Amino acid sequence: MSDQKTPTAAHPTTRGHQRHDTALIHGLSASEVQKLSEGCVEAKGRTYCPYSHFRVGCSVLLANGEIVMGANVENAAYPVGTCAERVTLATAVVQGAKKGDIRALAVATDISPPASPCGMCRQFIREFCELNMPILMYDKDGKSTVMTLEQLLPMSFGPEKLLTTEDLQHGLSQ
């Protein structure tokens, strides 16, 4: 990932990955980071991926401290499969989470370096999460890279970019 910082005392790395303690600079406590890490790894064990065998687990930390988990679910009709991030966020929304309630998102895979959310998931995350929200990405050995949503989706398109009904009624020229 080209956005990784050069190792310094402020931004230590381990085997080329930013250590998970860098999540602390995003206002997460060590115990919250631990809960996110454990949640996404646990969820990774619940995947249904008989076609790709690419396991992805995801967890989100809500403002109330609750962890919501999800995993990728594939289908024989490939485009019908759902990524772990979208399963997790949809579950959180169904359980009552609103934009601003999601403090952090974590994903775990079986590869190294860690995988980041795909483009479709990045856009889906953008719908429900703040641009400065940290995304923790764990590899097969538990090493992590932490980036914000804005770093993963620069110049993003979100709900606030849409014109309101009133704007449309008055025309674009005003």
LUMZAZA-890606 format. One line per 4 residues: number of its first residue (from 1); their letters; for each residue x, y, z of N, C-alpha, C. Coordinates in steps of 0.02 Angstrom, whole numbers, plus 50000, padded with zeros to 5 digits. Each point is the difference from the previous one (the first is absolute). Layout:
N
NUM) A) X:Y:Z:X:Y:Z:X:Y:Z; ...
***
This chain:
174
1) MSDQ) 50042:49941:50000:49958:50059:50000:50044:50061:50000; 49989:50042:49953:50044:50056:49991:49993:50054:50053; 49944:49999:50038:49989:50051:50050:50035:49986:50067; 50036:49943:50004:50032:49984:50064:50055:50050:50015
5) KTPT) 50006:50016:50063:50050:50048:50022:50067:49964:50009; 50053:50038:49994:50066:49974:50014:50004:49986:50074; 50031:49943:50020:50004:49984:50071:50035:50054:50040; 49969:50021:50054:50030:50047:50047:49976:49979:50069
9) AAHP) 50023:50034:50050:49975:49985:50068:49925:50012:50004; 49975:50050:49963:49929:50015:50001:49959:49951:49958; 50031:49970:49950:49965:49954:49955:50041:49937:49991; 50005:49957:50052:50040:49940:49995:49968:49950:49951
13) TTRG) 50042:49958:49969:49975:49948:49957:50027:49933:50022; 49965:49948:49979:50022:49932:50013:49994:49963:49935; 50055:49973:49974:50001:49963:49937:49966:50039:49944; 50010:50064:49997:49972:50041:49947:49928:50022:50011
17) HQRH) 49969:49978:50054:49931:50021:50015:50001:50048:50058; 49955:50047:50000:49994:50043:50059:49972:49958:50057; 50028:50007:50059:49976:49962:50057:49931:50023:50020; 49961:49955:50031:49932:50017:50018:49996:50054:50053
21) DTAL) 50055:50013:50035:49996:50054:50050:49995:50069:49968; 50011:50004:49934:49989:50065:49967:49927:50018:50000; 49955:49951:50012:49929:50015:50004:49986:50044:50060; 50044:50000:50049:49991:50041:50060:49998:50074:49982
25) IHGL) 50035:50020:49947:49999:50071:49981:49932:50020:49972; 49957:49952:49985:49933:50015:49975:49949:49999:50056; 50023:50003:50062:49954:50003:50057:49974:49934:50024; 50029:49945:49977:49980:49934:50023:50044:49979:50058
29) SASE) 49971:49968:50049:50040:49974:50056:50029:49933:49980; 50050:49977:50038:50030:49935:49987:49948:49945:50005; 49954:50005:50047:49949:49947:50007:49951:50002:49941; 49985:50059:49973:49956:50004:49941:50034:49970:49939
33) VQKL) 50064:50014:49992:50038:49971:49945:50001:49924:50006; 50010:49975:50061:50000:49928:50013:49932:49969:49982; 49945:50033:50021:49933:49974:49985:49987:49999:49924; 50022:50052:49966:49992:50002:49927:50040:49944:49967
37) SEGC) 50062:49991:50022:50043:49948:49972:49970:49931:50011; 49980:49986:50062:49971:49935:50016:49935:49989:49961; 49960:50053:49993:49936:49994:49965:50008:49983:49927; 50046:50034:49965:50007:49986:49929:50033:49932:49988
41) VEAK) 50045:49979:50043:50030:49934:49993:49948:49945:50014; 49959:50010:50052:49946:49952:50014:49951:49996:49941; 49981:50057:49973:49954:50002:49944:50030:49965:49939; 50065:50007:49991:50034:49968:49943:49989:49924:50002
45) GRTY) 49993:49973:50059:49987:49928:50008:49929:49980:49982; 49957:50048:49987:49930:49986:49985:49982:50014:49926; 50050:50009:49959:49986:50016:49929:49967:49941:49964; 49968:50016:49946:49975:49950:49953:50031:50017:49933
49) CPYS) 50057:49969:49985:50037:50017:49939:50025:49936:49965; 49954:49955:49980:50021:49937:49969:50029:50008:49930; 49995:50058:49970:50023:50010:49931:50068:50033:49998; 50008:50056:50033:50064:50036:50000:50047:49976:50055
53) HFRV) 49972:49973:50053:50038:49981:50061:50037:50060:50029; 49976:50060:49985:50031:50062:50026:49957:50024:50059; 50024:49985:50060:49962:50016:50060:50013:50072:50021; 49945:50036:50014:50005:50068:50026:49951:50006:50058
57) GCSV) 50025:50022:50057:49958:50016:50057:50003:50074:50013; 49946:50027:50026:49997:50072:50013:49966:50011:50068; 50021:50053:50033:49966:50022:50061:49999:50076:50001; 49947:50027:50030:49996:50072:50009:49989:50014:50074
61) LLAN) 50028:50055:50022:49991:50024:50068:49949:50056:49998; 49945:49991:50038:49949:50052:50004:50015:50048:50057; 49969:50057:49998:50011:50052:50051:49982:49975:50070; 49954:49953:50005:49981:49973:50066:50046:49944:50023
65) GEIV) 50054:49987:49963:50049:49949:50019:49986:49931:49972; 49942:49991:49970:49981:49935:49972:50042:49985:49938; 50016:49936:49991:50034:49976:49940:49950:49962:49958; 49996:50016:49936:49957:49964:49952:50047:49966:49951
69) MGAN) 49986:49936:49985:50044:49961:49956:49963:49977:49937; 50039:49985:49949:49973:49972:49939:50056:49966:49961; 49981:49958:49952:50048:49964:49959:49975:49998:49928; 50047:49988:49953:49978:49995:49931:49959:49938:49989
73) VENA) 49949:50007:49957:49954:49946:49984:49996:49995:49924; 50026:49946:49972:50001:49992:49928:49938:49963:49974; 49994:50000:49934:49944:49968:49967:50025:49971:49935; 49970:49945:49977:50021:49970:49936:49993:50049:49942
77) AYPV) 49953:50046:50004:49995:50054:49952:50044:50056:50028; 50063:50002:49978:50052:50041:50032:49981:50071:50018; 49966:50038:49957:49986:50069:50020:49952:50007:50059; 49969:49945:50019:49950:50003:50054:50034:49997:50069
81) GTCA) 50062:49980:50003:50035:49997:50064:50004:50068:50034; 50008:49999:50065:50003:50063:50038:50064:50002:50042; 50035:50055:49996:50062:50009:50037:49987:50008:50075; 50050:49982:50040:49994:50004:50073:49984:50070:50024
85) ERVT) 50029:50050:49970:49989:50069:50023:49927:50019:49991; 49970:49982:49943:49930:50018:49988:49953:49959:50044; 50016:49937:50012:49960:49959:50046:50001:50032:50070; 50058:50020:50023:50008:50029:50066:49963:50066:50007
89) LATA) 50010:50045:49953:49967:50065:50004:49925:49993:49994; 49976:49957:49956:49928:49990:49993:49971:49973:50065; 50036:49954:50032:49977:49973:50065:49997:50056:50052; 50052:50041:50002:50001:50056:50048:49941:50048:49988
93) VVQG) 49986:50014:49937:49945:50046:49983:49933:49969:50021; 49991:49935:49985:49938:49966:50019:49991:50000:50076; 50056:49998:50036:49998:50001:50073:49992:50071:50028; 49996:50050:49956:49986:50067:50022:50056:50051:49994
97) AKKG) 50059:49980:49976:50056:50047:49993:49983:50053:49948; 50020:50061:50014:49991:50056:49954:50069:50027:49981; 50002:50043:49950:50063:50031:49981:50027:50037:50061; 50063:49991:50014:50031:50029:50059:50004:49952:50059
101) DIRA) 49961:49946:49998:50002:49950:50054:50058:49952:49992; 50027:49994:49940:50054:49952:49987:50067:50035:50008; 50037:49979:50051:50064:50033:50017:50060:49971:49963; 49997:49935:49983:50057:49969:49966:49977:49936:49966
105) LAVA) 50037:49979:49950:49986:49939:49963:50065:49961:49995; 49996:49934:50006:50059:49957:49994:49984:49942:49954; 50049:49981:49959:49994:49942:49956:50060:49954:50010; 49987:49935:49994:50054:49950:50005:49996:49952:49941
109) TDIS) 50058:49984:49972:50005:49953:49945:50055:49950:50014; 50009:49953:49954:50051:49948:50007:50061:50014:49957; 50011:50062:49980:50057:50017:49958:50043:50052:50035; 50059:50011:49972:50046:50051:50024:50033:50032:49940
113) PPAS) 50003:50066:49997:49974:50049:50046:49923:49997:50002; 49971:50036:50049:49927:49996:50007:49964:50029:49939; 49940:49975:49988:49959:50026:49945:49958:50059:50026; 49990:50048:49957:49956:50056:50017:49931:49986:49971
117) PCGM) 49949:50035:50024:49933:49992:49972:50000:50015:49925; 49960:49962:49962:49994:50011:49928:49967:50068:49987; 50000:50022:49939:49970:50064:49982:49927:50005:50017; 49962:49947:49987:49929:50001:50016:49989:50007:50075
121) CRQF) 50040:49965:50039:49994:50005:50073:50021:50068:50025; 50051:50029:49970:50021:50067:50021:49943:50050:49991; 49965:49995:49943:49943:50044:49989:49944:49986:50049; 49988:49936:50015:49948:49981:50048:50017:50026:50069
125) IREF) 50063:49994:50020:50023:50026:50065:49989:50076:50002; 50013:50033:49945:49993:50073:49996:49929:50023:50016; 49951:49959:49983:49930:50018:50012:49984:50005:50074; 50034:49960:50041:49981:49994:50071:50053:50026:50049
129) CELN) 50060:50016:49975:50055:50016:50045:50031:50067:49984; 50031:50030:50050:50034:50064:49991:50066:49989:49963; 50022:50050:49962:50061:49994:49961:50062:49989:50043; 50000:50025:50061:50059:49992:50044:49998:49935:50040
133) MPIL) 49952:49956:49987:49995:49937:50037:50059:49954:49982; 50032:49971:50050:50055:49953:49986:49975:49933:49975; 50036:49972:49952:49988:49933:49975:50064:49960:50014; 49993:49948:50040:50056:49958:50020:49998:49938:49955
137) MYDK) 50056:49986:49966:50004:49943:49954:50052:49951:50025; 49977:49939:50017:50044:49949:50030:50019:49947:49949; 50063:49980:50001:50023:49947:49956:49995:49932:50035; 50026:49949:49968:49995:49931:50026:50037:49991:50066
141) DGKS) 50048:50043:50015:50039:49994:50062:49976:50049:50054; 49947:50036:49988:49974:50048:50049:50034:50068:49997; 50044:50010:49951:50031:50066:49991:49949:50045:49965; 50002:50064:50016:49948:50043:49972:50027:50063:49968
145) TVMT) 49959:50027:49957:50010:50066:49971:49938:50040:50017; 50008:50062:50020:49944:50042:50018:49999:50061:49953; 49942:50010:49969:49990:50058:49957:49930:50027:50013; 49990:50062:49985:49932:50028:50006:49961:49985:49936
149) LEQL) 49935:50006:50005:49958:49992:49941:50020:50050:49946; 50014:50061:50020:50019:50051:49951:50065:49981:49964; 50047:49968:50035:50061:49978:49967:49986:49944:49949; 49952:49957:50016:49983:49945:49955:49953:50022:49944
153) LPMS) 49965:50055:50009:49951:50023:49950:50005:50076:49993; 50056:50024:49971:50008:50073:49993:49949:50029:49951; 49982:50062:50011:49953:50036:49957:49935:49961:49991; 49976:49973:50055:49943:49954:49998:49934:50035:49985
157) FGPE) 49953:49960:49977:49932:50022:49988:49956:49974:50056; 49965:50044:50034:49956:49980:50055:49933:50032:49996; 49956:49984:50047:49931:50025:49999:49996:50076:49998; 50047:50034:50032:49996:50073:50002:50013:50032:49931
161) KLLT) 50026:49961:49953:50013:50026:49932:49936:50001:49957; 49950:49963:50021:49938:49996:49961:49960:50065:50008; 49968:50019:49946:49957:50059:50003:49936:49982:50037; 49975:50047:50039:49936:49989:50035:49942:50010:49951
165) TEDL) 49942:49977:50019:49940:50011:49960:49989:50074:49988; 50012:50040:50051:49992:50073:49993:50049:50028:49949; 50063:49976:50002:50050:50022:49951:49977:49984:49929; 49974:49940:49992:49977:49979:49934:49941:50041:49976
169) QHGL) 49955:50017:50045:49940:50039:49982:50019:50071:49979; 50052:50028:50031:50020:50068:49985:50050:50003:49942; 50023:49944:49978:50047:49998:49944:50071:50010:50023; 50046:49981:49958:50071:50004:50017:50029:50070:49991
173) SQ) 49966:50044:49965:50028:50065:49985:50001:50048:50059; 49961:49985:50051:49997:50047:50056:50054:49989:50050
***
